[in-house]
Amino acid sequence: MGAVLETMPGLVLAAAMAITFFGGVVKGVVGFALPLVMISGLGALLPPEIALAALLLPAALTNMWQAFRQGLAAAALSLRGHWPFMAIGLAVMAVTAQFVLAVPQWAFFAIIGGPVVVYSALQLAGVPIRVPAHRRGVATVLFGGLAGILGGFSAVFGPPTVAYLISRDTQKAEQVRVQGMMYFLGNVLLFGAHLRSGVLNADTIPLSALMLLPAAAGMWLGFRLQDRMNRAQFLRATLVVLLLAGLNLVRRAIFV
């Protein structure tokens, strides 16, 4: 058993598992936010690098489940339709992940939270952000680069990915599937990157493995809820989750 688990108080561990379960439920409903919930919730209990390590295995499992839930053919179709965005995001992520331990804690949270709050608040206020067809190439580069930067620093690349998909008026099933594919590929890359960076090691891997159980249970429940939602309900739920998570991260940046 890793040193992190051996020294963690029982109440803290129970709270970490409850946070992870809730994150799994949210991800099952809206297709993302497990890392957002875990990094913001666990970040209040543990050092940021430990919180980051804890989410890597649960994120990989739930993203693989999400990406292939409708089968290999549907996943391959999503990959073909959005591969430039994924390729840009993954390339940028591979570089920025190497600098995660050099980022101050307040910046770690502010880099994620600020753009999330602005984007989700505008959407909920009725200010849609849509990209014209002739600008989609530029938008793909911008959103993909931002996803890579945020993902490399925090394993949280959901917000720019969701923004990219919403801006293209992607339907619910396709949006959830593309998210799963992007996040799964990103998690595979991040797993290797953070083995090299030192975030993921013999002390932290057991904690991350333990978090697989509550994440999977929450994801199962979330899928049941998502299947009952129409597109409007799904979009609003997505934006509310974005806003709340972003506000919590900004709070952590200010009061860290």
N, C-alpha and C positions, 0 to 999 in steps of 0.2 A: 504494500500500500504506500502511495506517495506521501511525502512529508506534509504536503498541504492538507490532505485528509486527516492525517494522524494528529495534527495540531488544531484542527478546526473544531470549535465548540459545537455541541449537538444542536443547539437552537439555531445557530448560524447555518449549519448544514440543512436543517429542516426548512428554514426560510429560503435557502438557495434552491431547494427542490420544488418548493411551492411556486417560486418566481418562474422557474423553468417550465413547470406545468402550465402556468398561466400564459407564458410566452408561446407554448405549443398550441394552446387553444386559439390564441389570437392569430397565429400563423395559419392554422387550419381554416380559419374564417376568411382572412383577407389575403393569404398567400405570402406574407412576409411578416417581419417584426419580431421573430424569435430573438435574433441578435440584439435588436433595439431594446426589447424588454429585459433581456438578460444583462446586457452591458449597463443599462441604467439602474436596474434593480440590484444586481450583484455588485455593481460599482459603489453602492451605498454600504456594502458589507465587507468588501474585499478590495485589495489593491487593483487598479485597472488591469495590469498585466495578468493577474490571476483570473479576473472576471473574463478577460478575453480568451484565455486558455480554456476556461470551463465551457465556453459556448461552441468551440470548434467542432467537436464530435457530434453533439446534438444537432447543430446546424447542418452538417453534412448528411446525416441520416434523414432528417425531415425534408431537406431539399431534394434528395434522391427520390424519396417517396412521392413528393409533389410533382417532380418532373416527369415521372413515368407512370403516374396514376392512370392515365388514359391509354397507356401502351407505348411501345417503341415507335410505331409509325407516327403517332401524334407528336411525340417528342422530337423526332427527326424533322418533321415539318416545321416546328417552331425554331429549331436550330437553323434550318436553311433560310427562314424568313428574317432572322434577326442576328445572323452570325457577325456582321461588322460591329454592331454594338458590343456583343460579347467579347470579340477579339480585342477591341480597344480597351475595354474595362479590365480584362484579365492581364493585358500587357502592362498597363499602368499600375495595377495592383501588385504585380510581381516586384516592381521597383520600390514602391512606397512601403511595402510590408517590412523592408529591411531597416526602416528608420523609426519603427513604432516605439522602441524603448528610449529614443532620444527626444520624444515629444513631451512637453510639460503637461501635467494632468489637466489643467484648466483648458489648454488648447485642444487636448484629446477630446474633451466633451463639446467644446464650442464649435470645432470643425464639423462635427456631426449635427449638432442641434440647431444652429443658426439657419442653414438653408432649409431644413425640414420645416421649421416653424413658418418661415416666410411663404414657402410653396403651399403648404397645406392650408394656411389661413386664407391665402388668396383664392384657392379653389373653393373652400367652404363659403367664402363671402360672395361667390358667384362671378369671380373673375377667372374664366377658363384660360388655360395656357395650352393653345393648340399650335401645332407646327404645320405650315403650308407644305404641300407636297414638294415644291421646288427647294425648300429649305431643310428637308429631312436629312440630307447628307451632313450638313453642318451640325444639326441638332444631335445626330447620332454620335459625332465626334465629341461634342461638348458633354452630353449626358454620359457617354461611355467613359470619358476621362474623369468626370466627377465621381462616377461609381467606383472607378479604380482607386482614386485617391482616398475616398472614405473607406472603401473595403480594405485597402492596405493598412490604414492606420487603426481600424477598429473592427474589421470583419462585418461591418454594417454597411452594405451597399444597396439595401432595399430602396431608400428614398429616391435616389436619382433613377433607379431602374423603374420604379413605379411611375415617376414623373414622365419618363420617356414613353412608357406604354400608354399612359393616359393621354399624353399629347398626340398620340397616333390613333386615338379612339379604339383601342384594342378591346375586343369582347372579353367577357369575364373568364371563360374557360381558357382562352388563349393567353390572357394576361397572367393567370395563375400558373399555367404551364411554362411560359417563357421565364417567369420569375424563378420557378423551380430549377430550370435548366441553367440559367445564368448563375444562380446562387450555388448550385451543386458544383459546377465547374470551378467557380471561385473558391469554394471551400477546399476542393482538392488542391488547388494551387496554394492557398493559404496554409494548409496543413504542412506542406513541405517548406514553405517560406518561414513559418514560425518554428519549425524544428531547427532551422538554421539561425533564426534570430534569438533563440533561447527562450521564447515565451512558452513554447510547448516542450516539456521535458519530463523526465522520470518522476518529478515531484507533482506535476500538474496533470498529466495524462489520466491518472486514476480518477481524479475529480471530474474531468470531462466525460469519462466513460460512465460514471455513475449518473450523470445528468441525462444520459440517453433514455432512461426509463420514464421519468416524468415528462420529458419532451415528447416521446412517442405517444404516451397516454393522452396528453393534451392535444396533440395533432389529430388523433383519431376523433376526439370529441369535436374539435373545430371543423373538421371535414363534414361531420353530420350537420352542423349548423349552416355551413356555407352552401350546402346543396339545397337548402330551403330558401335562399335569398335570391331576389331578382337583381338585375344589373344596377339599378339605381340604389338599392339598399347596399349592395356590395361596394359601390363607389363611395358612398357616404361613410360607411364603416371604415373603409380604407383611409379616408382623409382624416377622420376623427382619431384613429390610431396614430397616424403620422403626427398630428398636432400635439397630442398628449405626450407621446414619446419625445418629441423635439423639445417641448417646454421643460420636461424633466431633465433632459440633458443640458439645456441652457442653465437651469438652476444649479446643476452640479458644476458647471463651468464657473459660475459666479461665486458659489459658496464652497468650493473645493478646499 
